[in-house]
Amino acid sequence: MEQPVTITSLTLFITVVLSTLTLAVPRKYILLPFVIGACWVPADQCVIIVGLHFYVLQILVLAGILRLWIRSEIVSIRWNRFDRLVLAWALVGTAVYTLQWMSFGALLLRCGRLLEWLGLYWIFRQSLRSWRDIGFVHIALGVCAVAMLPFVVVEWRNGSNPFTSLGRVTTDWREGAYRCAATFPHAIMMGLFWATVVPLFIGFARQKRCAWLLWPAVASCTFMIWVTASSTPVLTFAGALAIVLVYSWRRNTPRVAWGVLFLLIGLHFVMKAPVWSLLSRVSVVAGSTGWHRYHLIDQAIGHFFEWVLIGTRSTGHWGYGLQDVTNQYILEGVRGGFVTCVLFCVLIFLSARTFLRVSLTCRDRSESYLAWCAFATVIAHAISFLGVSYFGQITLIWYLLLAAAGLLYEKSLENIPPTKRVAVSAKPRREGYGGASQPREEAWSLT
């Protein structure tokens, strides 16, 4: 986890500007400052007030909540099973972590994280009402991707990070190549940030929504992923792209998933080493630490009874370098015990199933394709979680995806043909999808 760094004056100024924009912009643009902040402001800096640390994303969350409250823009949302699962995962993890450390400081730390995690999720659930809203966020991300490309090119050529004046950001060197990071706390985080937005860039570009912008954004992301000189972003990007390309065979997804599961089980019994040792053989760029990933999983399984109930305070004694928990699944267990880890896995499964069901049952091909791209994004995150634990700006992308899954969850349980959907009403009604108090509109339209 990143260490807090006192915020620089320039970053503080940008944060104040973004917070002001959050309070002032029209309702439909409320997520724009969050996108700008995630892309252009280093996330490891904080403002210290009465001993409490407020990171940049947390400050924007507070501004967003304040704005929705003082301007009476909060809509009533009937929380579904998926929303309750997100809440349970966050609260159980917080309770177990606090029990593990038994200190007021641990409680304060987790409350700050709850503010960021649940705050982002709630603001996104308040703001995302249709595919059009999701498209707006990704168009804004596309603009940022294209705009960031020249800065990353400079960093790649010179090895000097142009964003050092904003905070603690550096450019590492490994095996004869610079590992570009731009405004992100680590090169891997930058690569994964852009890798996990590419599927929906492609999805909206294929629907002719700002294709002139989103295709260059895909190209920019591809370059920025490569110059991180890290295997995890490259493999995540390749996996997501492969899934996007097999849209026509999407109905075979359940059979493929079962096939992969049985294949892994079979390999586990016929291989001399456990099946997760395959991670040690995966390498795309020189200097990759696949063996560390394998060793971490192996030791986590070997020390299962150490962390199963309330996690463990340290994993350093598991082996050399294993204090660095580069696996999100294991980190969930280390910090929150086995129950939190299971809730996290169920959350990923329900997210993937939600988008897959919408893609399979929706008769609108455009929406079906977008849902498939969102499904590919979930799988991309699931792949990346095997090689890294999230910190920094990428958490915004993760909660954006979860909020989209929460929005679509009820729809995934239905199979309503387009001809039976409620038409646009000329008179606003106080009844919306999911119980939201909003004008009745075609919630799934792309225009």
DRENDO-1510 file (C-alpha; in Angstrom, 1 decimal, always signed):
<recs>
REC; n; res; u; v; w
REC; 1; MET; +0.0; +0.0; +0.0 .
REC; 2; GLU; +1.3; +3.5; -0.8 .
REC; 3; GLN; +2.7; +5.7; +1.9 .
REC; 4; PRO; +1.1; +9.1; +2.6 .
REC; 5; VAL; +3.0; +12.0; +1.2 .
REC; 6; THR; +2.3; +15.6; +2.1 .
REC; 7; ILE; +0.6; +17.3; -0.8 .
REC; 8; THR; +2.6; +19.8; -3.0 .
REC; 9; SER; +1.3; +23.3; -3.5 .
REC; 10; LEU; +0.7; +22.7; -7.2 .
REC; 11; THR; -1.2; +19.5; -6.6 .
REC; 12; LEU; -3.2; +21.2; -3.8 .
REC; 13; PHE; -4.1; +24.0; -6.2 .
REC; 14; ILE; -5.3; +21.5; -8.9 .
REC; 15; THR; -7.3; +19.6; -6.2 .
REC; 16; VAL; -9.0; +22.8; -5.1 .
REC; 17; VAL; -9.9; +23.6; -8.7 .
REC; 18; LEU; -11.2; +20.1; -9.3 .
REC; 19; SER; -13.3; +20.2; -6.1 .
REC; 20; THR; -14.7; +23.6; -7.1 .
REC; 21; LEU; -15.6; +22.2; -10.5 .
REC; 22; THR; -17.3; +19.3; -8.8 .
REC; 23; LEU; -19.5; +21.7; -6.9 .
REC; 24; ALA; -20.2; +24.0; -9.9 .
REC; 25; VAL; -20.5; +22.0; -13.1 .
REC; 26; PRO; -23.9; +20.9; -14.5 .
REC; 27; ARG; -25.2; +17.6; -13.1 .
REC; 28; LYS; -24.4; +15.6; -16.2 .
REC; 29; TYR; -20.7; +16.6; -16.0 .
REC; 30; ILE; -20.2; +15.8; -12.3 .
REC; 31; LEU; -17.9; +12.9; -13.1 .
REC; 32; LEU; -15.6; +14.9; -15.3 .
REC; 33; PRO; -13.4; +16.3; -12.4 .
REC; 34; PHE; -13.0; +12.7; -11.1 .
REC; 35; VAL; -11.7; +11.6; -14.5 .
REC; 36; ILE; -9.3; +14.5; -14.7 .
REC; 37; GLY; -8.1; +13.9; -11.1 .
REC; 38; ALA; -7.5; +10.2; -11.7 .
REC; 39; CYS; -5.5; +10.8; -14.9 .
REC; 40; TRP; -3.5; +13.9; -14.0 .
REC; 41; VAL; -3.1; +14.1; -10.2 .
REC; 42; PRO; -0.8; +11.7; -8.3 .
REC; 43; ALA; -2.9; +9.8; -5.8 .
REC; 44; ASP; -0.4; +9.2; -3.0 .
REC; 45; GLN; -0.5; +12.7; -1.7 .
REC; 46; CYS; -2.7; +13.8; +1.2 .
REC; 47; VAL; -3.8; +16.8; +3.1 .
REC; 48; ILE; -3.4; +16.4; +6.9 .
REC; 49; ILE; -6.2; +18.0; +9.0 .
REC; 50; VAL; -6.2; +17.4; +12.8 .
REC; 51; GLY; -4.1; +14.3; +12.3 .
REC; 52; LEU; -6.4; +12.8; +9.6 .
REC; 53; HIS; -5.1; +12.1; +6.1 .
REC; 54; PHE; -7.3; +13.1; +3.2 .
REC; 55; TYR; -6.1; +11.8; -0.2 .
REC; 56; VAL; -7.0; +13.6; -3.5 .
REC; 57; LEU; -9.7; +11.1; -4.5 .
REC; 58; GLN; -11.2; +11.3; -1.0 .
REC; 59; ILE; -11.3; +15.1; -1.2 .
REC; 60; LEU; -13.1; +14.8; -4.5 .
REC; 61; VAL; -15.5; +12.3; -3.0 .
REC; 62; LEU; -16.3; +14.7; -0.2 .
REC; 63; ALA; -16.9; +17.4; -2.7 .
REC; 64; GLY; -19.2; +15.2; -4.8 .
REC; 65; ILE; -21.3; +14.1; -1.8 .
REC; 66; LEU; -21.5; +17.7; -0.6 .
REC; 67; ARG; -22.6; +18.9; -4.1 .
REC; 68; LEU; -25.4; +16.2; -4.4 .
REC; 69; TRP; -26.6; +17.0; -0.9 .
REC; 70; ILE; -26.7; +20.9; -1.0 .
REC; 71; ARG; -28.2; +21.0; -4.5 .
REC; 72; SER; -30.8; +18.3; -3.7 .
REC; 73; GLU; -29.6; +16.1; -6.6 .
REC; 74; ILE; -29.6; +12.8; -4.7 .
REC; 75; VAL; -31.9; +10.3; -6.3 .
REC; 76; SER; -33.6; +7.5; -4.5 .
REC; 77; ILE; -32.1; +4.1; -5.6 .
REC; 78; ARG; -33.5; +0.8; -4.6 .
REC; 79; TRP; -30.4; -1.1; -3.7 .
REC; 80; ASN; -30.3; -4.5; -5.3 .
REC; 81; ARG; -28.4; -7.7; -4.4 .
REC; 82; PHE; -25.2; -6.5; -6.1 .
REC; 83; ASP; -25.2; -3.2; -4.3 .
REC; 84; ARG; -25.6; -5.0; -1.0 .
REC; 85; LEU; -22.8; -7.3; -1.8 .
REC; 86; VAL; -20.4; -4.3; -2.5 .
REC; 87; LEU; -21.5; -2.9; +0.9 .
REC; 88; ALA; -21.0; -6.2; +2.7 .
REC; 89; TRP; -17.6; -6.7; +1.2 .
REC; 90; ALA; -16.4; -3.3; +2.3 .
REC; 91; LEU; -17.9; -3.5; +5.8 .
REC; 92; VAL; -16.8; -7.0; +6.6 .
REC; 93; GLY; -13.2; -6.2; +5.4 .
REC; 94; THR; -13.2; -3.1; +7.6 .
REC; 95; ALA; -14.5; -4.9; +10.7 .
REC; 96; VAL; -12.0; -7.8; +10.3 .
REC; 97; TYR; -9.1; -5.5; +9.7 .
REC; 98; THR; -10.0; -3.5; +12.8 .
REC; 99; LEU; -10.2; -6.6; +14.9 .
REC; 100; GLN; -6.9; -7.8; +13.5 .
REC; 101; TRP; -5.1; -4.7; +14.7 .
REC; 102; MET; -7.3; -3.7; +17.7 .
REC; 103; SER; -6.4; -0.1; +17.5 .
REC; 104; PHE; -8.1; +3.2; +16.9 .
REC; 105; GLY; -5.6; +4.1; +14.2 .
REC; 106; ALA; -6.6; +1.0; +12.2 .
REC; 107; LEU; -10.3; +2.0; +12.5 .
REC; 108; LEU; -9.5; +5.5; +11.3 .
REC; 109; LEU; -7.5; +4.1; +8.4 .
REC; 110; ARG; -10.3; +1.8; +7.2 .
REC; 111; CYS; -12.9; +4.5; +7.7 .
REC; 112; GLY; -10.9; +6.7; +5.3 .
REC; 113; ARG; -10.7; +3.9; +2.8 .
REC; 114; LEU; -14.5; +3.3; +3.2 .
REC; 115; LEU; -15.0; +7.0; +2.4 .
REC; 116; GLU; -13.1; +6.6; -0.8 .
REC; 117; TRP; -14.4; +3.2; -1.9 .
REC; 118; LEU; -18.1; +3.4; -1.0 .
REC; 119; GLY; -18.1; +7.2; -1.7 .
REC; 120; LEU; -16.9; +6.5; -5.3 .
REC; 121; TYR; -19.4; +3.7; -5.7 .
REC; 122; TRP; -22.3; +5.7; -4.4 .
REC; 123; ILE; -21.5; +8.8; -6.6 .
REC; 124; PHE; -21.1; +6.6; -9.6 .
REC; 125; ARG; -24.4; +4.9; -8.9 .
REC; 126; GLN; -26.0; +8.3; -8.5 .
REC; 127; SER; -24.5; +9.5; -11.8 .
REC; 128; LEU; -24.7; +6.5; -14.2 .
REC; 129; ARG; -28.2; +6.1; -15.5 .
REC; 130; SER; -27.6; +4.8; -19.0 .
REC; 131; TRP; -25.0; +3.6; -21.5 .
REC; 132; ARG; -24.8; +7.2; -22.6 .
REC; 133; ASP; -23.5; +8.2; -19.2 .
REC; 134; ILE; -20.9; +5.4; -19.2 .
REC; 135; GLY; -20.0; +6.5; -22.7 .
REC; 136; PHE; -19.4; +10.1; -21.6 .
REC; 137; VAL; -17.0; +9.0; -18.9 .
REC; 138; HIS; -15.0; +6.9; -21.4 .
REC; 139; ILE; -14.9; +9.7; -23.9 .
REC; 140; ALA; -13.4; +11.9; -21.2 .
REC; 141; LEU; -10.9; +9.1; -20.5 .
REC; 142; GLY; -10.1; +8.9; -24.2 .
REC; 143; VAL; -9.3; +12.6; -24.3 .
REC; 144; CYS; -7.0; +12.2; -21.3 .
REC; 145; ALA; -5.3; +9.2; -22.9 .
REC; 146; VAL; -4.5; +11.1; -26.1 .
REC; 147; ALA; -3.4; +14.2; -24.2 .
REC; 148; MET; -1.1; +12.1; -21.9 .
REC; 149; LEU; +0.6; +10.4; -24.8 .
REC; 150; PRO; +3.2; +13.2; -25.6 .
REC; 151; PHE; +4.2; +13.3; -21.9 .
REC; 152; VAL; +4.8; +9.6; -21.8 .
REC; 153; VAL; +6.8; +9.7; -25.0 .
REC; 154; VAL; +9.0; +12.3; -23.4 .
REC; 155; GLU; +9.4; +10.1; -20.3 .
REC; 156; TRP; +10.2; +7.1; -22.5 .
REC; 157; ARG; +12.8; +8.9; -24.5 .
REC; 158; ASN; +14.5; +10.8; -21.7 .
REC; 159; GLY; +13.8; +8.8; -18.6 .
REC; 160; SER; +12.6; +11.9; -16.9 .
REC; 161; ASN; +9.1; +12.0; -15.5 .
REC; 162; PRO; +7.4; +15.3; -16.6 .
REC; 163; PHE; +5.1; +15.2; -13.6 .
REC; 164; THR; +7.6; +15.2; -10.8 .
REC; 165; SER; +6.5; +18.8; -9.8 .
REC; 166; LEU; +3.1; +17.3; -8.9 .
REC; 167; GLY; +4.5; +14.9; -6.3 .
REC; 168; ARG; +6.4; +11.6; -5.7 .
REC; 169; VAL; +6.4; +10.1; -9.2 .
REC; 170; THR; +9.5; +8.6; -10.8 .
REC; 171; THR; +10.7; +6.6; -13.8 .
REC; 172; ASP; +12.3; +3.3; -12.9 .
REC; 173; TRP; +14.9; +1.4; -15.0 .
REC; 174; ARG; +14.9; -2.3; -15.5 .
REC; 175; GLU; +16.8; -4.6; -17.9 .
REC; 176; GLY; +17.7; -1.8; -20.3 .
REC; 177; ALA; +14.3; -0.1; -20.5 .
REC; 178; TYR; +12.6; +2.7; -18.8 .
REC; 179; ARG; +9.4; +1.9; -16.9 .
REC; 180; CYS; +7.2; +4.9; -17.6 .
REC; 181; ALA; +4.6; +5.8; -14.9 .
REC; 182; ALA; +3.5; +9.4; -15.7 .
REC; 183; THR; +1.2; +10.6; -12.8 .
REC; 184; PHE; +0.7; +7.1; -11.4 .
REC; 185; PRO; +2.3; +5.6; -8.3 .
REC; 186; HIS; +3.9; +2.8; -10.3 .
REC; 187; ALA; +4.4; +1.8; -13.9 .
REC; 188; ILE; +2.2; -1.3; -13.5 .
REC; 189; MET; -0.6; +0.9; -12.2 .
REC; 190; MET; -0.4; +3.2; -15.2 .
REC; 191; GLY; -0.4; +0.2; -17.6 .
REC; 192; LEU; -3.3; -1.5; -15.9 .
REC; 193; PHE; -5.3; +1.8; -15.8 .
REC; 194; TRP; -5.2; +2.2; -19.5 .
REC; 195; ALA; -5.4; -1.6; -20.3 .
REC; 196; THR; -8.7; -1.8; -18.4 .
REC; 197; VAL; -10.4; +1.0; -20.2 .
REC; 198; VAL; -9.5; -0.1; -23.8 .
REC; 199; PRO; -12.4; -2.7; -24.1 .
REC; 200; LEU; -15.1; +0.0; -23.7 .
REC; 201; PHE; -13.1; +2.4; -25.8 .
REC; 202; ILE; -13.4; -0.2; -28.6 .
REC; 203; GLY; -17.1; -0.8; -27.7 .
REC; 204; PHE; -18.1; +2.8; -28.0 .
REC; 205; ALA; -15.9; +3.4; -31.0 .
REC; 206; ARG; -17.7; +0.5; -32.8 .
REC; 207; GLN; -21.0; +2.2; -32.0 .
REC; 208; LYS; -19.8; +5.4; -33.9 .
REC; 209; ARG; -19.6; +7.4; -30.7 .
REC; 210; CYS; -16.6; +9.7; -31.1 .
REC; 211; ALA; -14.8; +7.0; -33.1 .
REC; 212; TRP; -12.4; +9.7; -34.4 .
REC; 213; LEU; -11.2; +10.2; -30.8 .
REC; 214; LEU; -11.5; +6.7; -29.3 .
REC; 215; TRP; -9.5; +4.8; -31.9 .
REC; 216; PRO; -6.5; +7.2; -31.4 .
REC; 217; ALA; -7.1; +6.7; -27.6 .
REC; 218; VAL; -6.8; +2.9; -28.1 .
REC; 219; ALA; -3.5; +3.4; -30.0 .
REC; 220; SER; -2.3; +5.8; -27.2 .
REC; 221; CYS; -3.2; +3.2; -24.5 .
REC; 222; THR; -1.4; +0.5; -26.4 .
REC; 223; PHE; +1.8; +2.5; -26.5 .
REC; 224; MET; +1.6; +3.5; -22.8 .
REC; 225; ILE; +1.0; -0.1; -21.8 .
REC; 226; TRP; +4.0; -1.2; -23.7 .
REC; 227; VAL; +6.4; +1.4; -22.3 .
REC; 228; THR; +5.6; +0.4; -18.7 .
REC; 229; ALA; +8.0; -2.6; -19.5 .
REC; 230; SER; +5.8; -4.8; -17.2 .
REC; 231; SER; +4.3; -8.1; -18.0 .
REC; 232; THR; +1.1; -7.8; -16.0 .
REC; 233; PRO; -0.4; -4.8; -18.0 .
REC; 234; VAL; +0.6; -6.4; -21.3 .
REC; 235; LEU; -1.0; -9.7; -20.5 .
REC; 236; THR; -4.1; -8.0; -19.1 .
REC; 237; PHE; -4.4; -6.0; -22.3 .
REC; 238; ALA; -3.9; -9.0; -24.5 .
REC; 239; GLY; -6.5; -11.0; -22.5 .
REC; 240; ALA; -9.1; -8.3; -22.7 .
REC; 241; LEU; -8.5; -7.7; -26.4 .
REC; 242; ALA; -8.8; -11.4; -27.1 .
REC; 243; ILE; -12.2; -11.6; -25.4 .
REC; 244; VAL; -13.5; -8.5; -27.2 .
REC; 245; LEU; -12.5; -10.1; -30.5 .
REC; 246; VAL; -14.6; -13.3; -29.9 .
REC; 247; TYR; -17.9; -11.5; -29.5 .
REC; 248; SER; -19.5; -13.6; -32.2 .
REC; 249; TRP; -18.8; -16.7; -30.1 .
REC; 250; ARG; -20.0; -15.3; -26.8 .
REC; 251; ARG; -22.7; -17.9; -26.3 .
REC; 252; ASN; -20.0; -20.5; -25.8 .
REC; 253; THR; -18.7; -18.6; -22.8 .
REC; 254; PRO; -20.1; -20.9; -20.1 .
REC; 255; ARG; -18.7; -24.0; -21.9 .
REC; 256; VAL; -15.3; -22.3; -22.3 .
REC; 257; ALA; -15.2; -21.3; -18.6 .
REC; 258; TRP; -16.0; -24.8; -17.5 .
REC; 259; GLY; -13.4; -26.2; -19.9 .
REC; 260; VAL; -10.7; -23.9; -18.6 .
REC; 261; LEU; -11.6; -24.9; -15.0 .
REC; 262; PHE; -11.4; -28.6; -15.8 .
REC; 263; LEU; -8.2; -28.1; -17.7 .
REC; 264; LEU; -6.5; -26.4; -14.8 .
REC; 265; ILE; -7.7; -29.1; -12.4 .
REC; 266; GLY; -6.3; -31.7; -14.8 .
REC; 267; LEU; -3.0; -30.0; -15.1 .
REC; 268; HIS; -2.8; -29.7; -11.4 .
REC; 269; PHE; -2.9; -33.5; -11.0 .
REC; 270; VAL; -0.5; -34.3; -13.9 .
REC; 271; MET; +2.1; -31.6; -13.3 .
REC; 272; LYS; +5.0; -32.1; -10.9 .
REC; 273; ALA; +4.4; -28.6; -9.5 .
REC; 274; PRO; +1.1; -27.1; -8.6 .
REC; 275; VAL; -0.9; -25.5; -11.4 .
REC; 276; TRP; -0.3; -22.0; -10.1 .
REC; 277; SER; +3.4; -22.5; -10.8 .
REC; 278; LEU; +2.5; -21.7; -14.4 .
REC; 279; LEU; +2.7; -18.0; -13.3 .
REC; 280; SER; +6.4; -18.4; -12.8 .
REC; 281; ARG; +6.8; -19.2; -16.5 .
REC; 282; VAL; +4.8; -16.2; -17.7 .
REC; 283; SER; +7.1; -13.5; -19.0 .
REC; 284; VAL; +6.5; -10.9; -21.7 .
REC; 285; VAL; +9.3; -8.4; -20.9 .
REC; 286; ALA; +12.8; -8.9; -19.5 .
REC; 287; GLY; +13.0; -8.8; -15.7 .
REC; 288; SER; +9.5; -10.0; -14.9 .
REC; 289; THR; +8.9; -11.4; -11.5 .
REC; 290; GLY; +6.5; -14.3; -12.3 .
REC; 291; TRP; +8.3; -16.5; -9.7 .
REC; 292; HIS; +7.5; -14.1; -7.0 .
REC; 293; ARG; +3.8; -14.2; -7.9 .
REC; 294; TYR; +3.8; -18.0; -7.8 .
REC; 295; HIS; +5.8; -18.1; -4.5 .
REC; 296; LEU; +3.3; -15.7; -2.9 .
REC; 297; ILE; +0.3; -17.9; -3.8 .
REC; 298; ASP; +2.1; -21.0; -2.7 .
REC; 299; GLN; +3.0; -19.6; +0.7 .
REC; 300; ALA; -0.5; -18.1; +1.1 .
REC; 301; ILE; -2.0; -21.6; +0.7 .
REC; 302; GLY; +0.7; -23.0; +3.0 .
REC; 303; HIS; -0.1; -20.4; +5.7 .
REC; 304; PHE; -3.9; -20.6; +5.1 .
REC; 305; PHE; -4.8; -21.2; +8.8 .
REC; 306; GLU; -2.7; -18.2; +9.8 .
REC; 307; TRP; -5.0; -15.7; +7.9 .
REC; 308; VAL; -8.3; -17.6; +7.5 .
REC; 309; LEU; -10.1; -15.9; +10.4 .
REC; 310; ILE; -9.0; -12.3; +10.8 .
REC; 311; GLY; -6.1; -12.1; +8.3 .
REC; 312; THR; -2.5; -11.4; +9.4 .
REC; 313; ARG; -0.6; -8.3; +10.1 .
REC; 314; SER; +2.5; -9.3; +8.1 .
REC; 315; THR; +3.5; -11.7; +5.4 .
REC; 316; GLY; +7.2; -10.9; +5.5 .
REC; 317; HIS; +7.9; -14.2; +7.4 .
REC; 318; TRP; +6.4; -16.2; +4.5 .
REC; 319; GLY; +9.5; -15.8; +2.5 .
REC; 320; TYR; +12.0; -13.4; +0.9 .
REC; 321; GLY; +10.2; -10.3; -0.5 .
REC; 322; LEU; +6.7; -11.6; +0.4 .
REC; 323; GLN; +5.9; -8.6; +2.5 .
REC; 324; ASP; +5.0; -7.1; -0.9 .
REC; 325; VAL; +1.6; -8.8; -1.5 .
REC; 326; THR; +1.3; -8.5; -5.3 .
REC; 327; ASN; -2.0; -10.3; -5.5 .
REC; 328; GLN; -5.3; -8.7; -4.8 .
REC; 329; TYR; -7.1; -11.9; -3.9 .
REC; 330; ILE; -4.4; -12.7; -1.3 .
REC; 331; LEU; -4.4; -9.1; -0.1 .
REC; 332; GLU; -8.2; -9.4; +0.6 .
REC; 333; GLY; -7.5; -12.4; +2.7 .
REC; 334; VAL; -4.5; -11.0; +4.5 .
REC; 335; ARG; -6.4; -7.8; +5.5 .
REC; 336; GLY; -9.9; -9.2; +5.9 .
REC; 337; GLY; -9.7; -13.0; +6.3 .
REC; 338; PHE; -11.2; -15.7; +4.2 .
REC; 339; VAL; -14.7; -14.3; +4.3 .
REC; 340; THR; -13.6; -11.0; +2.8 .
REC; 341; CYS; -11.7; -12.9; +0.1 .
REC; 342; VAL; -14.7; -15.0; -0.8 .
REC; 343; LEU; -17.0; -11.9; -0.9 .
REC; 344; PHE; -14.5; -10.3; -3.3 .
REC; 345; CYS; -14.4; -13.3; -5.6 .
REC; 346; VAL; -18.2; -13.4; -5.6 .
REC; 347; LEU; -18.3; -9.7; -6.5 .
REC; 348; ILE; -16.1; -10.3; -9.5 .
REC; 349; PHE; -18.2; -13.3; -10.5 .
REC; 350; LEU; -21.5; -11.4; -10.3 .
REC; 351; SER; -20.0; -8.5; -12.2 .
REC; 352; ALA; -18.9; -10.8; -15.0 .
REC; 353; ARG; -22.2; -12.7; -15.0 .
REC; 354; THR; -24.3; -9.4; -15.1 .
REC; 355; PHE; -22.6; -8.1; -18.2 .
REC; 356; LEU; -22.5; -11.5; -19.9 .
REC; 357; ARG; -26.3; -12.0; -19.3 .
REC; 358; VAL; -27.1; -8.6; -20.7 .
REC; 359; SER; -24.9; -9.4; -23.7 .
REC; 360; LEU; -26.6; -12.7; -24.3 .
REC; 361; THR; -30.2; -11.7; -23.8 .
REC; 362; CYS; -30.3; -8.2; -25.2 .
REC; 363; ARG; -31.8; -8.0; -28.7 .
REC; 364; ASP; -30.2; -4.6; -29.3 .
REC; 365; ARG; -26.9; -5.6; -30.9 .
REC; 366; SER; -25.2; -2.3; -29.9 .
REC; 367; GLU; -26.1; -2.7; -26.3 .
REC; 368; SER; -25.1; -6.4; -26.5 .
REC; 369; TYR; -21.7; -5.5; -27.8 .
REC; 370; LEU; -21.1; -2.9; -25.1 .
REC; 371; ALA; -22.1; -5.3; -22.4 .
REC; 372; TRP; -19.6; -7.8; -23.9 .
REC; 373; CYS; -16.9; -5.2; -23.8 .
REC; 374; ALA; -17.7; -4.5; -20.1 .
REC; 375; PHE; -17.5; -8.3; -19.5 .
REC; 376; ALA; -14.1; -8.3; -21.1 .
REC; 377; THR; -13.1; -5.4; -18.7 .
REC; 378; VAL; -14.1; -7.5; -15.7 .
REC; 379; ILE; -12.0; -10.4; -16.9 .
REC; 380; ALA; -9.1; -8.0; -17.5 .
REC; 381; HIS; -9.3; -6.9; -13.8 .
REC; 382; ALA; -9.6; -10.5; -12.7 .
REC; 383; ILE; -6.4; -11.3; -14.6 .
REC; 384; SER; -4.5; -8.3; -13.3 .
REC; 385; PHE; -5.5; -9.2; -9.7 .
REC; 386; LEU; -3.3; -12.3; -10.0 .
REC; 387; GLY; -0.2; -10.1; -10.4 .
REC; 388; VAL; -0.8; -6.9; -8.5 .
REC; 389; SER; -2.9; -5.4; -5.7 .
REC; 390; TYR; -4.6; -2.1; -6.6 .
REC; 391; PHE; -3.6; +1.3; -5.2 .
REC; 392; GLY; -3.7; +4.8; -6.5 .
REC; 393; GLN; -5.9; +6.1; -9.3 .
REC; 394; ILE; -6.9; +2.7; -10.7 .
REC; 395; THR; -9.4; +2.2; -7.9 .
REC; 396; LEU; -11.6; +4.8; -9.6 .
REC; 397; ILE; -11.8; +2.6; -12.7 .
REC; 398; TRP; -12.6; -0.4; -10.6 .
REC; 399; TYR; -15.5; +1.3; -8.8 .
REC; 400; LEU; -16.8; +2.8; -12.0 .
REC; 401; LEU; -17.1; -0.7; -13.4 .
REC; 402; LEU; -18.8; -2.0; -10.3 .
REC; 403; ALA; -21.3; +0.8; -10.4 .
REC; 404; ALA; -22.1; +0.0; -14.0 .
REC; 405; ALA; -22.6; -3.6; -13.0 .
REC; 406; GLY; -24.9; -2.4; -10.2 .
REC; 407; LEU; -26.9; -0.4; -12.7 .
REC; 408; LEU; -27.3; -3.3; -15.0 .
REC; 409; TYR; -27.9; -6.0; -12.4 .
REC; 410; GLU; -31.7; -6.0; -12.5 .
REC; 411; LYS; -31.7; -5.9; -16.2 .
REC; 412; SER; -29.5; -8.9; -16.4 .
REC; 413; LEU; -32.3; -10.9; -14.7 .
REC; 414; GLU; -34.8; -9.9; -17.4 .
REC; 415; ASN; -35.3; -10.8; -21.0 .
REC; 416; ILE; -37.4; -7.9; -22.3 .
REC; 417; PRO; -37.5; -7.4; -26.1 .
REC; 418; PRO; -36.8; -3.8; -27.3 .
REC; 419; THR; -40.4; -3.5; -28.6 .
REC; 420; LYS; -41.8; -3.8; -25.1 .
REC; 421; ARG; -39.6; -1.3; -23.4 .
REC; 422; VAL; -41.2; +1.8; -22.1 .
REC; 423; ALA; -41.1; +4.6; -24.7 .
REC; 424; VAL; -39.9; +8.0; -23.9 .
REC; 425; SER; -42.6; +10.0; -22.1 .
REC; 426; ALA; -43.2; +13.6; -22.9 .
REC; 427; LYS; -44.1; +14.2; -19.2 .
REC; 428; PRO; -41.5; +13.5; -16.6 .
REC; 429; ARG; -42.5; +10.9; -14.0 .
REC; 430; ARG; -41.1; +10.2; -10.5 .
REC; 431; GLU; -40.4; +6.6; -11.4 .
REC; 432; GLY; -37.1; +5.4; -12.8 .
REC; 433; TYR; -35.2; +2.3; -13.4 .
REC; 434; GLY; -34.1; +0.7; -10.1 .
REC; 435; GLY; -36.4; +2.9; -8.1 .
REC; 436; ALA; -34.5; +6.1; -8.9 .
REC; 437; SER; -36.4; +9.4; -8.8 .
REC; 438; GLN; -35.7; +10.6; -12.3 .
REC; 439; PRO; -37.6; +11.4; -15.5 .
REC; 440; ARG; -38.7; +8.3; -17.3 .
REC; 441; GLU; -36.4; +7.8; -20.3 .
REC; 442; GLU; -35.0; +4.9; -22.3 .
REC; 443; ALA; -32.4; +3.9; -19.8 .
REC; 444; TRP; -30.4; +1.8; -22.3 .
REC; 445; SER; -30.4; +4.1; -25.3 .
REC; 446; LEU; -27.0; +5.1; -26.8 .
REC; 447; THR; -28.2; +8.5; -27.8 .
</recs>
